[in-house]
Amino acid sequence: MGRVYALTGRIAEGIALIAGSVKEAESKNAALAHPLRLAWLAEAHLAAGEYEHAWHRAEEAIALSRRYKEKGQEVWTLHLLGEIATRRDPADVEGAERLYRQAMTAADALGMRPAIAHCRLSLGELQVRAKHWDAARKHLEGAAALFRCMGMASLQERAEGKLRGPSG
């Protein structure tokens, strides 16, 4: 519920719920799904514009996902770290690109097509901001194609909109 709140604008409530869940799990040494809880908390802090809190929690999540060999969660957390790097002020474009590429490589090894598509979309959007049009087009076309194959119409439209430019 906390994640839904955070992603739909009720950020403070979302952070409070997720932080409570994290605290309770830590007090009980509950390892199961803990990297996911930490990633959700990082995502909520990102939504609040609290980049340092987001980064710290995402780093905790990545460390635990690696410790517990939760490879899928590691992929999504690498992507989340890329999102945080992108939104910081100033943006860490090189760091974000490196993180998205790491996530994409790991996702490819696991056959995680939705994660690959998200990474390509994020890379494409990053390249658009950097005005690297050829690289942007390559990633956005790849993302749109993957989203189309998976029937993810809204994300396909987002990628295609970026391909059309600022008016798209």
N, C-alpha and C positions, 0 to 999 in steps of 0.2 A: 504494500500500500504506500509506503514511504517513497518508493521509486516513482510510482504513478503520480503522487502529489508533486514531487520535485520536477518531473518532466511536463507537468500541466500547469505550472505557474504557482503552485502552493509550496514554494521552495523551502521556506522556514519549517513548515510542518513536515515536509518530506525529510529534511535533514534531521530533525528531531527524532522521527520514527526510525530512520535507518541507523542513526547514531545509537539509539537505545538498543536496537537489535545487535549492533556490533559490540557494544559494551556487555550485554548479557552473554553473548557467545564467548567473549574473551574471559568473562568471569567463570564460565563453566568449562573453559578449554575445549570448546566445541569447534573442531577443525572442519567438519563437514560443511561445505558451501561458504566457508568464511572468506576465501578470496573473492567470491561473488558479492558478498555483503560489503566488503571493503571497496570493490569497484563501483557498486551502486552509490556508496557514500561519496566516492570521488566524483562520480557523475553528477550528483546533487550539488556538490561544492562548485563544480564547473558551471552548472546552470545558474548558480548564485554569483558567478564571477569571482569566486574565491580560489584563484589559481594555485596558490601555494598549498592550501589545504587539499585541493584536488590532487595536486602532484604528489604530495606526501602519502595520501591514502592509496593512490594508484600504485605507487612504488611498493607499499606494503602488500597490496594485492598481487602484484607481479612476483614478488619474492615468495609469497606463500603458494601461489599457483605453481611455481617452479619447484618448491620444496615438496609439494604433494603430487607433483607430476600431473597437474590438471592442464593439459596442453591446450585444450579448447579455450579455457578461461584465460590462459596466457595470451592467446591470439587476440581475444577481445580487449584485454587490458593493454596490450601493446597499442592497439588502435586507439583506445581511450587516452593513453599517454600522448599519442600523436595529436589528438584533438586538443588536449590541454596545451601542448607546445604551440599549436597553431593559434590559439586564442589569447595567449599571453601577450602582454604589451611591454616591449615589442615582441612580435611573433618570432619563434625560433623555427624558421622555415627549414633549415638544414636538418635540425633535430627531428622535426615532425616528419619530414620525408624519410629519414632513416628509420624511424619507428614504424611508419606505415609500410615500408618495404620489408622490415623484419616480420611484421604481422602477416603480410601477404605471403611471404615465403613459408612461414610456419603454417598458415592456413592452407596453402597449396599442398603441403606434405600430408595434411590431415584430410584433404578433400572438402574443406569448409567453403563451399561456393558462396554462400551469403557473406561471409567475412571477406573473401577475396573481392567481391563486388563492392562492399563498403570501403575497403582499402583503396580500390581503384577510383571510386567516387571522391574520396577524401584527397587522394593524390591529384586528381584532376582539378578539384576546386583549389587546392594549394597552388598548382601550376597556373591556373587562371589568375589568381591574385599576384603571382610573381611575373605575369605576362609572358610565360613560356608556352606559347600557343600550340606548338606541335606536340609537346609532351602532354599538355592539357587535353588536347583532342584525342590522343591515343588512349589515355586513361578513362576519359569520359565515355568514349565509344565502347571501350571494353566493359565498363560498368553498366552502361545502358543495355548492352547485349546480354550480359549475365542476368540483370534484373528482369529483362524480357523473358528469358528462358525459364526463370523461376516464377514468373507471374507476379512480380512485385512492381505493379504499375506505378504507384506514386513515386517510388525511388527511380524507376526507369524515366519517368517524366522529369524528375529533378535533374538527372544526368543530361537528358536531352535538352532541357532548358538552359543548362550551362553551356552546352554546345552551340546554342543559338546566340549566345552572348548576353549582354546586360539587359536587353529588352525581353529575352526569353525567359 
